[in-house]
Amino acid sequence: MRTLVLLIAIAFTASGQRHKIEEVNSEKPEGKLLQQIMQENDPAKKATLLDQFATQFPKEPGTPWVLEQLQGIYVKANDPDKIIASGGQLLALDPDDPEAALQCLKAAESKKDLALIKKYSAATSAAARKMASAPQPKDADEAAAWKGDVDYAKQVDAYTEYSLYRVTLESRDPKVTIEFAGLLRERNPKGDYAAKVVQPLFVAYRQAGDNAKAVALAEQTLAAGQMNEDMLLVVADSYVQQKKEPEKVHAYSAKIVELMGQKPKPEGVSDADWTARKNLVTGVAHYMNGKVYYNEANFGKADQALRAALPLVESNAAMKPEVLYLLGFANYKLEKPQEAANYYRDCAAIKSPYQALAAKNLLGLKNQYHGIK
């Protein structure tokens, strides 16, 4: 009996197909089925035949080609579960296929399945990087195709970074943001998306109550020259609480005041809300600066910074009494008893941890200096 052999060469860069069938032997069951597949034009019927082949002949040389065709049909039909099922089978046979992995990743994104996004982002990146690292052929025609493959692979790898970045932005769960931002920064620490994810990661650490990691990330970012008022505040406050790096506290406080003085109102924020935000951030910066000067017994500069802070923290019930108390003590040390008395009196009028001490110091001033009002 005559054997019918069809030779089919499929070029990846020319047609977009990655796998090929070297021959089809129509006398064998798998060959007959392949021939039937190639002659079928109806997508639904073709998908059934392709699935049948993959099930019956999972180890045949033509199976990767079959699975590629099958996944392509499911992509056009927008069936994410079947895209992932067929793509998973194909990647089991050829883990270096970036397109199969990419289609699985996009399907996982459409399902918003974080575990699958994580899995196929990694698989796609690995396959793309392997393709991009292939050595350049010496033949001119092959070199042109190689360049196309490398360019494509780099675009695919960049998309895998975007997939992780998108999760960090869209998630409202700080644990998810931390996990996916970490994966992104690990994959390409110097990439554009790794830089863009720093602020969401910082916020997520704060939301998760991991202040140590928030401070460490902020210190890294500030050391790289990327100034951000929230990070400056957190790092400076950490130094104030630990009573260390006083010069950095002074420098960071000044930088915060400078930034807030120049920063335009964000789109979508009301004038009142923006004014309140600017006042509070600037007031906290002056307060931290003044408190460090106070701890250094530099009462002149402490008085100057704390006076600047006072009107800006007027609405902050926790901070205002402390600012008043520190101003009272600083002015006492500066031998301005009446001003000290005024600050102590205002502090004693507010219920706070400083209320009783301010009242006691006010009484002491009146006993020490005659004529204090």
N, C-alpha and C positions, 0 to 999 in steps of 0.2 A: 504494500500500500504506500502511496506517495505521501511524504511528509510535507505539509505546508509550513513554511517558516517565514515569519514576518520580522524584519529587522527594523526597529524603531529607535532612533537616536533623538533624545530630547535634551536640548541645551537649556540650562537653568537661566542664564542671563538673557537669552533670546526670547523664550516663551514664558518664562516665569515658573516653569515646572522644574523641580529639583531631582526627581527620580526618573529612571528610564527602564524600559523593558528591552532586553537584548534580543529575545526571540520568543515567538509564540508557537508552540507545537500543538496544532489543532487535533492531533490524534490522542493527546492526553486530556483527562477531564479538566485540569486546570487551564489548559490551552483553549479548550472549547469554551470554557466560561469567560476567559479573557477576550476571546474573539466576539462572543455575544455582548460583552460589556462595551467593546469598541464600536459595535454596530448600533447600540441602543442610543437614541436621542432624547427620550423622555427622562427628565431628571429624577423623578420619583422611582421609575422602573430601574433606572441605572443605579440609583443608590441601593436598591434592594439587591441587585446583582453584585455590586461592589462589596456590600456587607456580607453577602453569602460567600464570596471568595475569601474575604479576610477571616471568616469563621472557619471555613473548610481547609484553607491552605495558609495558616498563619506564618509558616516558615519558608514559603516559596520566595525565590528571588524577586518576583514581580509584586509581592505584597506591599512594599513601601509605595510603589507607584499607585496601587489600588487605594491605599489609605489616603494618599495625597489627593486623589480624585474625589474620594468620599468626603474628606474634610472640606474640600472646596465647594461641594454641593451643599453641605450643611452651613457653610459660611454664607452662601447666597440665600439660603432659606432662613438665615438668622435664628438658628437653633443652637443656643449655647451649650446645652448639655451634650448634644451629639457632636458638636465641634470639639469639645473637650475629650469625649470618649474616643473618637477616631484619632484625634491628635495625640492622645496618650498612648494609643496603640502604636502609632507611627514613631513616636519618640522612644518607645521601648526598643524598636528596631534600629532607629537612627537618632540617637540623642543629640547629634550635631546639626539637626535641621532647624535653623532659626525661624523659618516661616511657620512651620507647624507649631512651634512653641509660642510664637507671637500670636497666632490665632487663638490658641488656648488662653493666653493671657488676656486678650481682648474679650473673650467669652466670659472669663472669670470676672472681669471688670463689670460687664453687663449684668452679671448675677450679684455683684457686690459681695462676692465670697472672698473674705480677706485671706483665708488659708490658701486658697487656690491662686490668688493674686501673688502672694508671697512665693509660692512654689514655682509658678510659671514665669514670674519676673526673673527669678534666679536661673531657671533653665534656659530662658530666652537669652539672657545676658551671656551665659556661658557659651552657648552655641554661636552667638554673634561674635564674641571675642575670639573664638577659635577660627571662625571664618576670616575675620579681619587680620589675624596674625599669620595667615598662610603666606609663604614666600612668593615673591613675584616670579612668574615664569619668564624664560628667556625669549620664547616665541612672541612676536609682536601681536599677533591676533589673540593668543591666549592671555597676553598681558592686558589687553584692552578689556577682555571679559573679567579678568582678575580684579582690575580697578573698579569695575561696576559692582562686583561682589563685595569688595572692601567698603566702598561707599555705602552700599545697602546695609551691610553689617553694622557699620557705625551708627547709622540712623536707627536701626532696630535697637541697638544697645542704649542709645539715648532715650528711646521710648520706654525702655524698662525702668530707667531712672525716673522718668515722668510718672510712671504708674505708681511708684512708691511715694513720690512727692504729692501726688493727688490724694492719696489716702491720708497723709499727714494733715493736709489742709481741710479735708472734708470730715474727718473723724471728730466727734465730740468726746471721745474717750481718751484721756491723757495717756493711758497705758498703750493704746494702739498707736497714738502719735509718737510716743517714745520708741516703740518697737520699730515702726516703719522708717522713722527718721534715722534711727541707728543703722538700719540696713542700708539706707541710701548713703549715709556718710561713710560707711565701711566700703561700699562698692566703688565709690568715686569721690574720695575726700576733697578733691580740688575742683569738682564739677560745679556747674552753675546751680543745679538743683540742691546740691549739698550746702551751698551758701544760702540759698533761699529758705532752707528748712531750719536754719539756726533759730530764728525768732519763734516759730511755732513750737520747736523743741524746748526752748527756754520756758515758754509759757506752760507747756505740758509738765515740765519738772516742777514748776511752782504749784500747779493745780494738784499734782500728785503728792505734794508735801515733801519732795526731795530737794530741800534747799541747798544741800551740799553740792549736788550735781548742777543745779541751776547756777550757783556761784562759780563753780569750776568752768562751766560753759561760757558764762559771761566774762570771766577773766581771760579765757582763750580769745574770745571775740574782741575784747577791748585791746588786748596785747597785739592783735593783728591790725589795729587802727580803725576798726569799725565801731563808731560811737553810736550808742543807743541809750536814751535816757532811762529806760526801765532797767537795763542791765547795769548802767552806772549807779542807779539807786540801790539795787540789790547788793552789788559788790561793796559800795561805800558803807551801806548799813551793816553788812557783815563785818567789815573792818571796825566800825564804831562799836559794835557789840563785843567784839573780841579785843578791843583796845589795841589794835595794831595798825601799821601802815598809815600813820596820821597824815603824812605828806600826800599820799594818794587820795585820802579822803578830801583834803583841801582841794587838790587838783580836780578830782571827779565832781565835787560839788560845784566848782566854778564852771566846769564843762557843761553840767546839767543846766545851770542858769543861762549859759550862752546858747545852748541848743534850743531851750524853750523860748528864748527871746527871738530866735530866728525861724522857728518851725511854723509853717502855715497851717491853718485850720484844715483838718482832714475833711474830705468830701463826705457829706451825709451827717456831719456832727453839727449840732446847733451852736450858735454863738455863746449862749449861756453855758452849755456843757463844756465847750472848749475853754472858755475863760476859767471855769472852775477847775478843770484839769491842769491848765497851765499854772494857776495860782498854787494848787496843792503841790505839784511836782517841784516848782521853784521854791516854795516855802519849805518843803522837806529838805531840799538841798541846802538852803541857808541854815536850817535847824541843825543838820548834821555837821556842817562846817563850824557853827557856833559851839556845838557841844564838844567837839574835839578841842577847839581853842580853850574852852572852859576847863576841860580835863588837863590841858597843858598849863593852866593858870595864866593864860594870856587873855586877861579879862577885857582889855581894850578891844581886841579883835572879836572876842566872844560877844561883847555888847553890840558891836557893829553888825555882825552876822545875825544875831538873834533879833535885833530890832527890825532887820529886813524880813525875817521870817514871820514875825508876829501878825501883821495884817493879812498875810497869805494863808495862815493856818487858823484863822478865826473860826471857821466852821468845824475844825477838827477837835472834837471833845477830848480826845486822849492826848494830843500834842500841845494844845494851847496852854494848859496849866503848867506843864513842864517848862515851856518856853518862858512863861511869866516868872516862874520860880528861879530859873537860871539867870534871867535878867535882873531879878531882885538881888541875888547874891553877887553877880558881877558888878552891879552899880554900888553895892556896899563896899566891895573891894576897891572900886575906883573912887571911893570917898564921895559918893553922890547919894547921901542918905535919903533925901526926899524922893528922888527917883526910885531908889531901892524900895522905899516904903510904898510908893504908888504901885509898883509891880507886885509886891507881896500882898498888898490889900486886894488887888484884882484876883490874884491867885487864891487867896483865902476865901473869896466869895464863890468859888467853883468847887463842887464836890469832886475830889480826886485824891490820889495818894499823896499829893503835895499840900493839900488844904491845911492840915493841922500844923505842919512844919512852917508853912508860910505865915500862919497866924502867930505862931510862937516867935518867929524872927521879926515880925512887925512889932510885936510887943517889946522885944529886946531893943529894937531901934528907937522906939519912943522913950525907953528908959535911958538909952545911951545919949540920944540927941534931943535937946529941948527944942520945942517949936515944930516938931514933925507933925504934919497933918494926917 
